[in-house]
Amino acid sequence: MGGHHKKNLRAEKAKVKLKGAKLPKGLNVTKTDFKVRKIEIRTQLKESVLSANNGQRQLNLKEALSRLKHHNLKFRTDALRNVRDAIKAGQAGHLIGHLNELVQGIAAGALDIEQEVRRESFKTLDVLLDGLPVEAVVPFFHIIAAYLRCAMTHVQPSIQEDSLLLLDVLLQRVPSRLLAERSASTIISNFIDMISRTRHDTQHTNRLLTVRLGQGQLTTIKWRTKVLLRLQQILSTLIQQNSQTNSRDSTAGRVVHYDPTKVQYYNVLRPQPLDSRDLYSIVGERLRKAENEQLLGYVEQLMPLLHDNWIEVRPQQQQQQPNQLLNADAAASLHVILDIMAQLWQLVLQYEATQQDSTHELSDWMRRTYAVSFMRIFLQDSNYPYQQMPLAASAQSMSGKKAKKLKTPAAGGELCIAQNLTLVQLVCHFWPQPDDEQSEDYGSLLYYIHQCLRRLVTLSTDEQLRLVAALRALLLDNGAALLQLQAHRMGTVMQTCIDAYVDQQYATREGISTKVLNLLCQIVQRVDLYQGYGAEEQFAKFLSYLPQLLLKPNVADVTLMAMSTLCRQQNVVFMTALVESASEVFANLERLLVTGESCSKESRFENQKRIVNLFYHARKCGDVNQLQATLEKNSSESIANYLKSIFSYE
């Protein structure tokens, strides 16, 4: 070994070594003053789990689906995030052929034992439903609904709590029609199971509220309120679906059913019956209960639970403190309880409005069963109007994080205006024909409504909407009966309502001012209510202001119908004000638009003739020649000729 090494050294020394002078300083520099062209790849592919990379999209998708079921937490969360990122990148169209496995894998995360995986699955499902059309989701909605029901009835309290987050995703992304038709009844029954259990005894109610002990971070009251809030949203989807169905039915062709006891006219064509149901509806039709049976089941299960929930939450009445205030949890619970009751009544009234026999069996049954207990629990045995403890006083004994939670508007504010106004509407539903026993209760309700009208400008938009609903129930629906009991207070409320409308104190958002106008117009058109409230003496300010609506850019069709009714009734106050503003009305006639479902652009001239017809009835309150001259001066030739022709008739 040693000799071989020495031989190599001698050979290395024998090599010819090139020796030269070193370069001067500054010349040993690489030249960079040459031009180059950038390398461009026009169709550069992005790497993603679900991207079409070298024809391996099928393999990558299978790998992502397999990782959704992996035992490792990180693998499952990364797979959900990669699917979400791919959908956000605009690759949702590549997933339509594999939605069955994908929806199955994502929805299964709702039952995962790890909270992080459940939250990631909800986020991914939210992005998936947002990125896909409704038609692509419909065949697989039963998979999501099945996992939702399993999560809502799971033995783990944490999974039950997170199931509400999955429901929030469905409420936001799934159309109300799909949610109402497919799983609303089943989801409502699961909601009831989350806060109560079946009761095996002979008492009237068949369910009992459950107590939440050591399950999660929520108390029993907060947990029930959280569940009831989602139940309220589900019921709102049913109401929205019913209203859309009724509007479609009203615009469809009229179907006449033969009745030998009545005079009927058959100058209509029966529309061709088309089976527009999908496969799910045809298969599950026999299992689905009738609409009246479903409503009856909702009311029978929910009304006793809502009553018991409020009895448990409300403050106990004490002689030393007769006017106790509600804490934040009690106010929030009362808010959602009363809203659910109002929604149940709305569903019942919507169902009865669609029945041809016009029976009120379901609403009459609700009044016989729950009216007395409702008045006693929510009105007579409680401190009405309700008020909440001041937030500052309630937050003194709490930490800063908990004090911030109390500032949420779910409780309805310190004055509990939303709860009190909803309670007024419910009392009118339960007692539409009050007698002397309810006179005192209605007196307190009318006094509270009058106080709300006096501070109308301080109310929010939601509170004003509730106020208008309460005014309709008091002044219109129950007006004839209440005028016999509380005539003075009813007149005071009516006068305050008219003054607030003429002074433009109602908000224009959400059409609140228009709703009040329609309410007043409907009251004026009813002779019994018009005379009961004081006739011209009460409505003079409103009737004198009514023609000013014709000077605006548009007027509602309902308002125009009310004006026509007043003219046919020969209302002198309205017709006199109409004639006095004739020149301004005629000048605005060409620009005025009539809005409403029955009005279209093609009927613009017909709507103008409707306005001119008002002056035909009101011509006796002014000079006919002056009216005709004013119209010819401020309107088109066609309208002027039309007025001449109708004025020629006697």
Order of alpha helices (4+ residues) and beta strands (2+ residues): alpha-alpha-alpha-alpha-alpha-alpha-alpha-alpha-alpha-alpha-beta-beta-alpha-alpha-alpha-alpha-alpha-alpha-alpha-alpha-alpha-alpha-alpha-alpha-alpha-alpha-alpha-beta-alpha-alpha-alpha-beta-alpha-alpha-alpha
